[in-house]
Amino acid sequence: MTTTGRVPASSFLRRWRLPLFGLLAITIAAAGYLVYAKKSNAEAKANVEKENKTSMVFELAAIDVLKSEVRDLNTSLAISGSLVPFSQVTVRAKVGAEVRETLVQEGMAVTKGQILTRFDAADLRARLTAQEASVDEAQAKLGMANKNRKSNESLLKQNYISQNAFDVTNNSVELAQASLKSALAQRQVAQLALADTEVKSPIDGIISKRHVQAGDKVSLDSPLFTIVNLSQLILEAPVPAYEIPRIKIGQLLSFKVDGFGARSFSGKVSRINPAAETGSRSMLVYVAVNNADAALKAGMFAKGSLILEKSTAMPVIPLVAVRQQNGKDVVYKLVNNVVQVQAVSLGVRNEDEGVVQVLEGLDPGAIVISAKLDGIKPGSKVSLPKVEAKSDNPMPTKPTATTLKG
């Protein structure tokens, strides 16, 4: 039997099995090491970033933070309108006559009962004289009628005259009495007409318009003077109809008038017109303004704010400081230079000032971030400016934040 040099296949496999397993184990170990090393590097990097974040400090500017201040907060409505006198009259002629003299001019102050002008009274004085004569005549006729009645009454008792004759005499007395009453009335009219030749002021005030001059011929009811009383004025302000439900009698108005600088005036709502103006759909609100020093004049234009609602003193912050988190109102509050989230309950808002009242959740004097600053979140560390956080600038205009490494 002859033997060849070949090695059986089973023997070959047995020879290389162990080296193959060893190589596979080394490969798996190397792969595991790579995964472990990558994970370790990622964790190390995350830890470094986390450490950097925890050590990061945001330097804030003075306009980025403020202290909540305690004060009253009002909701108001901006209104404007013209000032008109509360009391204004146009004095008119009560008789037709010629103006003899005028005693006052525009801008002069007058008092009630003061003579403003005089008319030529010659014609009216003559009429009064005639009426006085008519009264005398009527009195004489009445006296004669009374004597006749008394005489006829005696004759009637003695049956010397009939009852009809006495009735005629008695009727003459009644007619004489009526004539006297008419004459007295006509004399009174003449007296009043003569008195009306002196025109007097019906109120205290200032002459705003003189309509006549000396020598003018005026007729009955002609305008003579316009007098205004400036001690009290009315500000007539048109207000959109949808704002009327918020306006009540007695609400306070603070307003200013051009030419008076920083001086402010005030008044109270006294009346509200029940009908809207055609076209504009606005309604007139009348504000009573005391003007004891007569500084304000009729026709001046005023602009102001009508206080609709007045609150009690509570912490107040700007509206821009309020954020939304999970459907709730929150602010970023600083405690030991660390940002914390603080839930708040809000009250009265003033959109004009851009502030809101905090009912709950914020103590007076608490420091809050008043601007939306990128990168600052709850837990962030901040560095406050050296100056004290402002409380008189509720509307930051240029939020800034500088990042420093700790």
C-alpha positions as CSV (number, residue, x, y, z in Angstrom):
1,M,0.0,0.0,0.0
2,T,1.4,3.3,-1.0
3,T,1.2,6.5,1.3
4,T,0.8,10.0,-0.3
5,G,1.9,13.5,1.2
6,R,-1.7,15.0,1.5
7,V,-3.1,16.3,4.9
8,P,-6.7,15.5,5.5
9,A,-9.3,18.4,5.5
10,S,-10.5,17.7,9.1
11,S,-7.0,17.9,10.4
12,F,-6.5,21.3,8.6
13,L,-9.6,22.8,10.2
14,R,-8.5,21.6,13.6
15,R,-5.1,23.2,13.1
16,W,-6.5,26.8,12.2
17,R,-9.6,26.9,14.6
18,L,-7.8,28.3,17.5
19,P,-6.0,31.1,15.6
20,L,-9.3,32.1,14.0
21,F,-11.1,32.3,17.3
22,G,-8.3,34.3,18.7
23,L,-8.4,36.8,15.8
24,L,-12.2,37.2,16.2
25,A,-11.9,37.8,19.9
26,I,-9.2,40.5,19.3
27,T,-11.5,42.1,16.7
28,I,-14.5,42.2,19.0
29,A,-12.4,43.6,21.9
30,A,-11.0,46.3,19.6
31,A,-14.5,47.3,18.5
32,G,-15.7,47.4,22.1
33,Y,-12.8,49.5,23.0
34,L,-13.6,52.0,20.2
35,V,-17.2,52.3,21.3
36,Y,-16.2,52.7,24.9
37,A,-13.6,55.3,24.0
38,K,-16.2,57.3,21.9
39,K,-18.7,57.2,24.6
40,S,-16.2,58.3,27.2
41,N,-15.1,61.2,24.9
42,A,-18.8,62.2,24.5
43,E,-19.4,62.1,28.2
44,A,-16.3,64.0,28.9
45,K,-17.2,66.7,26.3
46,A,-20.8,67.0,27.8
47,N,-19.3,67.4,31.2
48,V,-17.0,70.1,30.0
49,E,-19.9,71.9,28.3
50,K,-22.0,71.5,31.4
51,E,-19.2,72.9,33.5
52,N,-18.8,75.8,31.1
53,K,-22.5,76.5,31.2
54,T,-22.6,76.4,35.0
55,S,-19.7,78.7,35.2
56,M,-21.0,81.1,32.5
57,V,-22.1,84.5,33.9
58,F,-24.3,87.0,32.0
59,E,-23.4,90.6,32.6
60,L,-26.6,92.7,32.5
61,A,-27.1,96.3,31.7
62,A,-29.0,98.7,33.9
63,I,-31.9,98.7,31.5
64,D,-32.2,94.9,31.5
65,V,-33.4,94.7,35.1
66,L,-35.6,96.7,37.5
67,K,-37.1,96.6,40.9
68,S,-40.8,96.1,41.2
69,E,-42.2,99.3,42.6
70,V,-45.3,99.7,44.7
71,R,-47.8,102.3,43.5
72,D,-51.3,102.9,42.3
73,L,-52.0,101.8,38.7
74,N,-54.9,103.3,36.7
75,T,-56.4,102.3,33.4
76,S,-57.2,105.3,31.3
77,L,-58.7,106.4,28.1
78,A,-57.1,109.1,25.9
79,I,-59.7,111.8,25.0
80,S,-59.5,115.3,23.5
81,G,-62.0,118.1,22.9
82,S,-62.8,121.8,23.1
83,L,-63.6,123.8,26.2
84,V,-66.9,125.7,26.2
85,P,-68.3,127.9,29.0
86,F,-70.8,126.3,31.3
87,S,-72.7,129.6,31.5
88,Q,-73.1,131.8,28.4
89,V,-75.8,134.2,27.5
90,T,-76.6,136.5,24.6
91,V,-78.2,139.7,25.8
92,R,-81.0,140.9,23.4
93,A,-83.0,144.1,23.0
94,K,-86.4,144.1,24.7
95,V,-87.5,147.3,23.0
96,G,-86.9,148.8,19.5
97,A,-84.9,152.0,19.9
98,E,-81.7,153.8,19.0
99,V,-78.5,152.9,20.9
100,R,-77.4,156.1,22.8
101,E,-74.2,154.7,24.3
102,T,-72.4,151.4,25.0
103,L,-70.5,151.2,28.3
104,V,-68.5,147.9,27.8
105,Q,-66.3,146.2,25.2
106,E,-65.0,142.7,24.5
107,G,-62.8,141.3,27.2
108,M,-64.3,143.4,30.0
109,A,-65.5,141.7,33.1
110,V,-69.1,142.6,34.2
111,T,-71.2,141.8,37.2
112,K,-74.9,140.8,37.4
113,G,-77.0,144.0,37.2
114,Q,-74.3,146.2,35.7
115,I,-75.5,148.5,32.9
116,L,-74.1,147.6,29.5
117,T,-75.8,150.1,27.2
118,R,-78.5,152.8,27.1
119,F,-81.1,153.5,24.5
120,D,-82.7,156.8,23.5
121,A,-85.7,156.9,25.8
122,A,-87.5,160.1,24.7
123,D,-90.2,158.3,22.8
124,L,-90.8,155.7,25.5
125,R,-90.9,158.4,28.2
126,A,-93.6,160.3,26.2
127,R,-95.6,157.0,26.0
128,L,-95.3,156.6,29.7
129,T,-96.6,160.1,30.2
130,A,-99.6,159.4,28.0
131,Q,-100.4,156.2,29.9
132,E,-100.2,158.0,33.2
133,A,-102.8,160.4,31.8
134,S,-105.0,157.5,30.8
135,V,-104.8,156.2,34.3
136,D,-105.8,159.5,35.7
137,E,-108.8,159.7,33.3
138,A,-109.9,156.2,34.2
139,Q,-109.7,156.9,37.9
140,A,-111.8,160.0,37.4
141,K,-114.5,158.1,35.5
142,L,-114.6,155.4,38.1
143,G,-115.1,158.0,40.8
144,M,-118.0,159.6,38.9
145,A,-119.5,156.1,38.3
146,N,-119.3,155.3,42.0
147,K,-121.1,158.5,42.9
148,N,-123.9,157.9,40.4
149,R,-124.3,154.3,41.7
150,K,-124.5,155.5,45.3
151,S,-127.1,158.1,44.4
152,N,-129.2,155.7,42.3
153,E,-129.0,153.1,45.1
154,S,-130.8,155.6,47.4
155,L,-133.3,156.5,44.8
156,L,-134.0,152.7,44.2
157,K,-134.7,152.2,47.9
158,Q,-137.3,155.1,47.7
159,N,-138.7,153.6,44.4
160,Y,-138.0,156.7,42.5
161,I,-136.1,154.7,39.8
162,S,-136.6,151.3,38.4
163,Q,-134.3,148.3,38.9
164,N,-133.2,148.5,35.3
165,A,-132.0,152.0,35.7
166,F,-130.0,151.1,38.7
167,D,-128.4,148.1,36.9
168,V,-127.3,150.4,34.1
169,T,-125.6,152.7,36.7
170,N,-124.0,149.7,38.4
171,N,-122.7,148.4,35.0
172,S,-121.1,151.8,34.4
173,V,-119.1,151.3,37.6
174,E,-117.9,147.9,36.4
175,L,-116.9,149.3,33.0
176,A,-115.0,152.2,34.7
177,Q,-113.1,149.7,36.9
178,A,-112.1,147.6,33.8
179,S,-110.9,150.8,32.1
180,L,-108.8,151.7,35.1
181,K,-107.2,148.2,35.2
182,S,-106.4,148.4,31.5
183,A,-104.9,151.9,31.9
184,L,-102.8,150.7,34.8
185,A,-101.5,147.7,32.8
186,Q,-100.6,150.0,29.9
187,R,-98.8,152.3,32.2
188,Q,-96.8,149.3,33.6
189,V,-95.9,148.2,30.1
190,A,-94.7,151.7,29.4
191,Q,-92.7,151.8,32.6
192,L,-91.0,148.4,31.8
193,A,-90.2,149.6,28.3
194,L,-88.6,152.7,29.7
195,A,-86.6,150.6,32.2
196,D,-85.5,148.4,29.4
197,T,-83.7,151.3,27.7
198,E,-81.0,150.6,30.3
199,V,-79.7,147.1,29.4
200,K,-78.2,145.2,32.4
201,S,-76.0,142.1,32.6
202,P,-78.0,139.0,33.7
203,I,-74.9,137.2,35.0
204,D,-71.3,137.7,36.2
205,G,-68.9,137.1,33.4
206,I,-66.8,138.6,30.6
207,I,-68.0,140.3,27.4
208,S,-67.0,138.0,24.5
209,K,-68.9,139.8,21.7
210,R,-70.4,143.3,21.3
211,H,-73.0,143.3,18.5
212,V,-74.0,147.0,18.5
213,Q,-72.4,150.5,18.5
214,A,-73.7,153.8,19.6
215,G,-76.1,155.2,17.1
216,D,-77.3,151.8,15.8
217,K,-81.1,151.4,15.5
218,V,-82.1,148.1,17.0
219,S,-85.4,146.2,16.9
220,L,-87.0,144.0,19.4
221,D,-84.9,140.8,20.2
222,S,-81.8,142.1,18.4
223,P,-78.6,140.7,19.9
224,L,-76.6,143.2,21.9
225,F,-73.8,141.4,23.8
226,T,-72.6,137.9,24.4
227,I,-71.4,137.2,27.9
228,V,-69.5,134.1,29.1
229,N,-68.7,133.0,32.6
230,L,-65.3,131.2,32.7
231,S,-65.4,130.2,36.4
232,Q,-66.6,126.8,35.2
233,L,-66.0,125.2,31.8
234,I,-67.2,122.1,30.0
235,L,-64.8,119.9,28.0
236,E,-66.8,118.4,25.2
237,A,-65.0,115.2,24.1
238,P,-66.2,112.8,21.4
239,V,-65.7,109.2,22.5
240,P,-66.2,106.0,20.3
241,A,-69.5,104.4,21.1
242,Y,-67.8,101.1,22.1
243,E,-65.9,102.9,24.9
244,I,-69.0,104.4,26.5
245,P,-69.9,101.4,28.7
246,R,-66.6,102.0,30.6
247,I,-67.3,105.7,31.2
248,K,-69.2,106.6,34.4
249,I,-70.4,109.9,35.9
250,G,-67.8,111.3,38.3
251,Q,-64.7,109.8,36.7
252,L,-61.6,112.0,36.9
253,L,-59.9,113.5,33.8
254,S,-56.4,114.9,33.8
255,F,-55.6,117.0,30.8
256,K,-53.2,119.6,29.4
257,V,-53.7,122.6,27.1
258,D,-51.1,123.9,24.6
259,G,-49.3,127.0,25.9
260,F,-49.4,126.1,29.6
261,G,-46.2,124.0,29.6
262,A,-46.2,121.2,32.2
263,R,-49.3,122.6,34.0
264,S,-52.0,120.0,34.3
265,F,-55.7,120.6,34.7
266,S,-58.5,118.3,36.0
267,G,-62.2,117.7,35.7
268,K,-64.9,115.2,36.3
269,V,-67.4,113.6,33.9
270,S,-70.8,115.3,34.5
271,R,-72.9,114.2,31.6
272,I,-72.9,111.7,28.7
273,N,-74.8,112.4,25.6
274,P,-77.3,109.5,25.0
275,A,-77.2,109.7,21.2
276,A,-74.3,109.0,18.8
277,E,-73.1,111.7,16.4
278,T,-74.2,111.0,12.8
279,G,-71.3,109.8,10.6
280,S,-68.6,109.5,13.3
281,R,-70.6,107.1,15.5
282,S,-69.0,108.8,18.5
283,M,-70.8,110.1,21.6
284,L,-70.1,113.4,23.4
285,V,-68.8,113.2,27.0
286,Y,-69.1,116.4,29.0
287,V,-66.4,117.0,31.7
288,A,-66.9,119.8,34.2
289,V,-63.8,121.8,34.8
290,N,-63.3,124.3,37.6
291,N,-61.6,127.4,36.3
292,A,-61.5,129.7,39.3
293,D,-58.5,131.7,38.1
294,A,-59.9,132.0,34.6
295,A,-56.7,130.7,33.1
296,L,-58.5,128.6,30.6
297,K,-60.5,130.3,27.9
298,A,-63.5,129.2,25.8
299,G,-62.6,127.4,22.6
300,M,-59.2,126.0,23.8
301,F,-58.3,122.5,22.7
302,A,-57.5,120.0,25.5
303,K,-55.9,116.5,25.5
304,G,-55.9,114.2,28.5
305,S,-56.5,110.8,30.0
306,L,-59.8,109.8,31.6
307,I,-59.2,107.4,34.5
308,L,-61.5,104.4,34.0
309,E,-60.3,102.2,36.9
310,K,-58.1,103.0,39.9
311,S,-56.3,100.2,41.8
312,T,-54.8,100.1,45.3
313,A,-51.0,100.2,45.7
314,M,-49.4,97.0,44.6
315,P,-46.1,95.9,42.9
316,V,-46.0,97.0,39.3
317,I,-43.7,95.6,36.5
318,P,-43.5,96.3,32.8
319,L,-45.6,94.1,30.5
320,V,-42.4,93.0,28.6
321,A,-41.2,91.3,31.8
322,V,-44.1,88.8,31.8
323,R,-43.5,85.5,30.1
324,Q,-45.7,82.5,29.4
325,Q,-44.8,79.0,30.7
326,N,-47.2,76.1,30.6
327,G,-50.0,78.5,30.1
328,K,-49.2,80.5,33.2
329,D,-47.8,84.0,33.7
330,V,-44.3,84.0,35.0
331,V,-41.3,86.4,35.5
332,Y,-37.6,85.8,35.7
333,K,-36.6,86.8,39.2
334,L,-33.1,87.3,40.4
335,V,-32.2,85.7,43.7
336,N,-28.5,85.9,44.7
337,N,-27.7,86.7,41.1
338,V,-29.3,83.5,39.8
339,V,-32.3,83.5,37.5
340,Q,-35.4,81.9,39.0
341,V,-38.9,81.4,37.5
342,Q,-41.6,83.0,39.6
343,A,-45.3,82.4,38.8
344,V,-47.4,85.6,39.2
345,S,-51.0,86.6,39.3
346,L,-51.7,89.8,37.3
347,G,-54.2,92.6,37.9
348,V,-54.9,96.0,36.3
349,R,-53.0,96.7,33.0
350,N,-52.1,100.1,31.6
351,E,-51.3,99.7,28.0
352,D,-50.3,103.3,27.6
353,E,-47.6,103.0,30.2
354,G,-46.8,99.4,29.3
355,V,-47.0,98.2,32.9
356,V,-49.1,95.7,34.8
357,Q,-50.0,95.2,38.5
358,V,-48.9,92.0,40.3
359,L,-51.5,90.8,42.7
360,E,-49.6,87.7,44.0
361,G,-46.2,86.1,43.6
362,L,-43.8,89.0,43.7
363,D,-42.6,91.0,46.8
364,P,-42.1,94.7,46.6
365,G,-38.5,95.5,45.6
366,A,-38.0,92.2,43.9
367,I,-35.5,92.4,41.0
368,V,-36.8,91.0,37.7
369,I,-35.4,90.8,34.2
370,S,-37.3,93.3,32.1
371,A,-36.3,92.2,28.7
372,K,-36.2,89.1,26.5
373,L,-32.5,88.3,26.5
374,D,-31.1,85.4,24.4
375,G,-29.3,82.7,26.4
376,I,-30.6,83.6,29.8
377,K,-32.7,80.8,31.3
378,P,-33.7,79.6,34.8
379,G,-30.6,78.8,36.6
380,S,-28.4,81.2,34.7
381,K,-25.9,83.3,36.7
382,V,-25.9,87.0,36.1
383,S,-23.8,90.0,37.1
384,L,-25.8,93.1,37.9
385,P,-24.6,96.5,37.1
386,K,-22.8,98.5,39.8
387,V,-25.6,101.0,39.9
388,E,-28.8,100.0,41.6
389,A,-31.4,98.3,39.3
390,K,-33.7,101.0,37.9
391,S,-37.4,101.1,38.9
392,D,-38.3,104.3,36.9
393,N,-37.8,102.9,33.5
394,P,-40.5,100.2,33.0
395,M,-40.0,100.0,29.3
396,P,-36.5,99.0,28.4
397,T,-35.5,100.2,24.9
398,K,-32.3,98.3,24.1
399,P,-31.9,95.0,26.0
400,T,-28.3,93.8,26.1
401,A,-26.4,91.0,27.8
402,T,-22.7,90.2,27.7
403,T,-21.4,86.7,28.4
404,L,-18.4,86.3,30.7
405,K,-16.5,83.1,31.5
406,G,-16.2,82.2,35.2
